[in-house]
Amino acid sequence: MRRFVSTLTMSTILSLSLSLVSVVPAVASVETQAAKKKCDQAALVRYNAYKDASRAIVAAYKTVIDAAQMPHRAAQQSGITSVRKAAHANYEAALAHARNTRAAALSALGSAPSVPQGCKEDDLHS
């Protein structure tokens, strides 16, 4: 019985490996056909420019928030309540202004372009 099971297992493994051998070239040919599609350079430039601009907007937002947090944190260490309240109010105002500025900049940027087809992943700024 043990020999029958091992023979059955080996024959199953061999048949699966032979079927995989016939599938691998088909998959490889599909990948080469996809790679042969030409990359739309104009769409790639638009896509990358949009991604770079949106990253710059978000980075500027983070810089403003970090700059507003420093005096706020320093004032929170103060024992004077009026100083803490004023610093908190200034911080909230800076947050609101930064959020509004970021939202306006992103809406002015417009909707994101679609990912260009046929381009390599290395060419995309994702």
C-alpha positions in Angstrom: 0.0 0.0 0.0 2.8 2.4 0.9 4.5 1.8 -2.5 1.2 2.5 -4.3 0.8 5.8 -2.5 4.4 6.9 -3.2 4.0 5.8 -6.9 0.7 7.7 -7.1 2.3 10.8 -5.5 5.3 10.7 -7.8 3.1 10.3 -10.9 0.9 13.2 -9.7 4.0 15.4 -9.1 5.3 14.6 -12.6 2.1 15.3 -14.3 1.7 18.6 -12.5 5.3 19.6 -13.4 4.7 18.7 -17.0 1.5 20.7 -17.1 3.4 23.7 -15.6 6.1 23.4 -18.2 3.4 24.0 -20.9 1.9 26.9 -19.0 5.1 28.8 -18.3 5.9 29.6 -22.0 2.4 30.9 -22.5 2.6 33.2 -19.5 6.0 34.4 -20.6 4.7 35.2 -24.1 1.9 37.2 -22.7 4.4 39.2 -20.5 6.6 39.9 -23.5 3.6 41.1 -25.5 2.6 43.5 -22.7 6.2 44.7 -22.5 6.2 45.4 -26.3 3.4 47.9 -26.0 4.8 51.3 -26.4 4.8 53.7 -23.4 2.8 56.9 -24.1 5.5 59.4 -23.2 3.1 62.4 -23.1 0.8 60.6 -20.7 3.8 59.5 -18.6 5.0 63.1 -18.4 1.5 64.3 -17.3 1.2 61.5 -14.7 4.7 62.1 -13.2 4.2 65.9 -13.1 0.9 65.5 -11.3 2.4 63.1 -8.8 5.4 65.4 -8.2 3.2 68.5 -7.7 0.8 66.7 -5.3 3.8 65.5 -3.3 5.2 69.0 -3.2 1.8 70.3 -1.9 1.7 67.7 0.8 5.3 68.3 1.8 4.6 72.1 2.1 1.6 71.3 4.2 3.6 69.1 6.6 6.3 71.8 6.8 3.8 74.4 7.8 2.2 72.1 10.4 5.6 71.3 11.9 6.5 74.9 12.1 3.2 75.7 13.8 3.7 72.9 16.3 7.0 74.2 17.7 5.8 77.4 19.4 2.6 75.5 20.5 4.6 72.8 22.2 6.9 75.4 23.8 3.9 77.4 25.1 2.3 74.2 26.5 5.3 74.0 28.9 4.4 77.4 30.2 2.7 77.7 33.6 0.7 80.7 32.4 -2.8 79.8 31.2 -3.2 82.8 28.9 0.0 82.0 27.1 -1.1 78.4 26.5 -4.6 79.5 25.3 -3.1 82.1 22.9 -0.6 79.6 21.6 -3.4 77.0 21.1 -5.6 79.5 19.3 -2.7 80.5 17.0 -2.0 76.8 16.4 -5.6 76.1 15.5 -5.6 79.1 13.1 -2.4 77.9 11.4 -3.9 74.4 11.0 -7.1 75.8 9.5 -5.1 78.0 7.1 -2.8 75.2 6.1 -5.7 72.8 5.5 -7.5 75.4 3.3 -4.3 76.2 1.4 -3.6 72.5 0.8 -7.2 71.8 -0.3 -7.2 74.8 -2.7 -3.8 73.8 -4.2 -5.0 70.2 -4.7 -8.2 71.3 -6.3 -6.3 73.7 -8.6 -4.1 70.8 -9.6 -7.2 69.0 -10.9 -8.0 65.4 -11.1 -5.3 62.8 -11.3 -4.4 61.5 -14.8 -4.8 57.8 -15.4 -1.7 55.6 -15.2 -0.1 55.4 -18.7 -0.4 52.0 -20.2 2.7 50.1 -21.4 5.1 52.0 -19.2 7.5 50.3 -16.9 7.0 50.6 -13.1 10.4 52.3 -12.8 9.2 55.2 -15.0 6.2 55.9 -12.8 6.4 58.3 -9.8 4.0 56.4 -7.6 
